[in-house]
Every structure is written in C-alpha cells, then in structure tokens.
Amino acid sequence: MRIVLAANPEADQPWVADAAADLARQTGATVAVVAVDEVEIERLAAAPRAVFTERAERAVAVAADRLVAAGVEVTRTVLPGRPLHRILEFADELEADLIVVGSSTRPAVAQRLLGSVPLDLIRKSARPVVVVTHPHRA
C-alpha cells in the first residue's frame, strides 16, 4: 500500500503525520510525504520562490522525521506550483492508494475566497482522501 501525505507548508500539523504513521503501521504501507511551494507564477509571487520552497522543504522534513521515528518507510518530495493539481499528479504518478491531508488552517472566509486544498482534494481525487482534523478541536 502507498500513502501520500500532503504536508502543509503554512502550518505545523504533527497530528497528521501521526495519523499517517498509524495507518502505515496497521497496513504495512509506505508513505510519500509531499509539499508544494504554492508558487504558480514566480514573477507574481510575494517573495522569491526560494522562500516558499524552503517552507515546503521544512514541512516535508518535519512530517517525514515523525514518520521515520514511528518506524515508517518514507520518501520526501517538494514540488513547485499549485497544491491541488500537483498533489493529485504526484498521487497518480505513485499510484497511491490513499491521500492523507490535514484540515484547512484558513479561516472560513478565506476558504470561501481562496479555496481549501483538503476539500478540493476530496472533490477532485479519484482515490480516497483522509482529512485529519486537530485532535483537540470538536
């Protein structure tokens, strides 16, 4: 079994990696951690792409380190571009069985204006998507 864990460069969500680790241990799955730098057109970005890439790399490293500490086999990938499309492409390339993502960290108004990657993944993915919410929120 192959799991894609979509790490969020905008938020530290250790409970998402923990949930993916639990799934991987129960199923014998490997986990491919991916983060997308969220820069579609570099010249229109608020900062150089390197700033966004560094955040994505940090998100991948934090999630992957948690998974490795839990004894899970992990690969790490950072991709350029729009998160929704790149995560779906990555999962297709890997022939993933499941995508795991954390719930949106954007306020409801921002979600309506800018969209929500987790909700969009649910709507557009041809494979199952598990959205992991913060364990202390009702």
N, C-alpha and C positions, 0 to 999 in steps of 0.2 A: 504494500500500500504506500502511496505517496501523498503527503500533505504539503500544501503550500501555505505558509504562514505569511500574511501580508503585514509587515511591521509598519507602524505609523511614525514617520519622521517628526511629526508635530507633537507627539505625546509619549510619555513613558507609560507603557501598559504591561507591566510584568505578568499580570494575571492571564493575559492572552498567551504568552509563551508557556506558562504553567499548564493551561488548558490543552494546548497543543502537545506538550510533553506527556500529559496523562493519556491523551488519545493515542499517541505514538507508542507508548509503553503497552497499552492494552491491545493494540493491533499489530505491533511489530513494524510499524510504518517508519519511513524516513521522512524528514522534514526539510523542505527547501524554504529558507527564510528569504523574503524579497522585500525591498523597499524601493519606492520610486521617488525621484528627486522633485517631481511636480513642476518641472520647467518645460513648458511646451515650446515656447519661442524664446530663446535666450536673450535676444536684444530687448524684449519687452518685460523681462523679469525684474523684480525689485532689487535684486542683488546678483552678483556673478553666480553662474551655475555652480561653481566650486562650493559656495556657501550651502546651497541646497543639497549637493551631493554629499558633503561632509555630514549633514544632519541625517541623511538616509543611511550612510555608512554606519553612523553611531547607532541608529535604531536597529539595523541588522545585527551589529556586533552584540548589543545588549540582549536581544532576543536569542541569538544563537548561543551566546555564553550560558544563558539559563538552561537552554535545551541540552547542551553538552554536559552541564553539571548534573542534569537529570538522567544522563546516560543515553541520550537520543542521538542517532546519526543525523548530522546536519550539513547542509550546503548553504552558502551565503551569496546573495546576488543583489546588486544595486543597478537599477535601470533608469535611464532618462525618460522624461515625458509625462504624460497624463496617467495618473494612477489606475483608473478603471481599466483602460484599454491595455496598459502594459501588464497589469496583474492577470487579466484574462488571457492575454497572449502567452505569458510565462506559464500559466497553468496548462494551457493547451500544449505548449512545447514539451512540458514534462509529462504530459498525460496524467496529470494529478487526479487523484480520486476525491479530493476534498480541498476546499479553501477555508482557512481559518483567519478571521479578522476581528479586531476589537471594535466595539461600538463607537459611533462617531463622537468626537470630542468637541464638535462645533455646537454653539447654541442653536436652538430650534430655528430662529430667524435666519441665521447664516446657512443652515442646512437647506432651507427653502430657496434661498437666493443662489447658493453656490453648489448645492447638491451634497449628497452623503455617499462616500465611497462604499461603506458597508451595504446600504440599501440598494445602491446601483448594482453592486455585485450580485445581490440576491435576485434582482430583476433580470439581469443580463447573462448570468453564468449558466452554462449548460451542465455544470456539475454542482453538487451540493456545496452550500456555503454555511459555515457555522459562525455566527456573530456572538462574540463573548463580551458580556457586559461586566462592568466593575462589580466585584463580589460584594461590596458594601452598599450598593445602591439598590433601592427597591424597585 
